Amino acid sequence: MRCSSIRLVPVESGAWRVAVALAWTVALAWLFAHVEIEIEGGSGWAASLPTWRVEQHWALDLFWGGRAMTGYHAWMFPFIALAFHYPFAFGQRWDWRAECKAMACIMVFWISEDALWFAINPAWGMDRFHAAAVPWHKHWIAGLPTDYWVFGTAAVALLFAASVKPASVVGAVDASTRDPWSGQTE
């Protein structure tokens, strides 16, 4: 395939497809971190935004890491989730493997975006990235918010699960289906 003088080469390897998808995800996170810095400035977790907040509720401890639920986050989280599911709306075949990959990328996106928010925010920087300075990350392990460890591990597990094919399926799959991540038939 040619486009002007640039030759486009499709990525064939499953590992390369995952690497490209993860790099793309981190690039999106970098852009979105800049957007959030413009919106929030130095006040993280929508602290200065004109939005509603729920500071205390048992469900926040269970599902939200003890952080406040804000109107900003109530709209932003499903927006990003839908954005990562966008290919399914335009014909990418949905199956549990594709869903695992989409969910893993969402998790990588949020971990990367959060870390980048601190790294590139002029009001913060990585020297202030610790439990004593970041009140909205309530739980830390080994110098990182617990969410990074939990969702990082979950993302790796989802990508691994999506790459494993049961022995009963190998060789018995319709050759017309092509996995968009690995480039191979499933």
Secondary structure, DSSP 8 states (H G I E B T S, - for coil): -EETTEE------HHHHHHHHHHHHHHHHHHHHHHHHHHHTT--TTTTSSS-EE---HHHHHHSTT--EEHHHHHHHHHHHHHHTHHHHTT----HHHHHHHHHHHHHHHHHHHHHHHHH-TT--GGG-STTT-TT---EETTEEHHHHHHHHHHHHHHHHHH---TTTTT-S-TT-B-TTTSSB-
